[in-house]
Amino acid sequence: RDESDEKIEILRSRYGLHVIRPDLPAELYILNIYNSVTEVAAAYSSVLNNINLMFPAIAMRSFKLEYDQITLEHRDNISNLYSFYVSKGIKVETEF
């Protein structure tokens, strides 16, 4: 929810993503429109795991941040989270 317009535009242009910024939590928003959702993407978010559990047919993608983009105190936890995503079949993009 706090992504800059510049970052959103990079994702749109590079990956052809249609980015939606709903006023509801993403899980509730997708629950209402899941038939028209083909993919959910985020850097790291509980949404990826939650939607993966709720709607396994929807593709998931995570955009892996460089270590220097993550605060020092959170680096290990977020690194573990990316490994968890891979173990659950969530695609992790390392170059974007």
Phi, psi and omega in degrees: 000344183252017180290141179286158177301326179297314179295319179298318180295323176299314180295320178297312185286320183284322185248357181065030181279145171263111186264130179241136176243084184288158176278349179260162169304144186304321180300317179291319179299312182292326177304324181280338185231020190303334180294337181255005180266127178254337182202147173238132182226148178196163173290295171210132184193147175297340179303320182300312179290317182298312181291324177301321177287319183286319186224077185299342180282343179279129179292143179240144177216135176244141177257111185284122177282149173291150181306321182289352176268355183246134179301145185307317184293341183253355186303312183296316180297318182289323175300316177297324179296318177298321177296320177298316178304312180301318181295337180263006178084014178273125181292133179245114178277128180256346179231119177207000000 
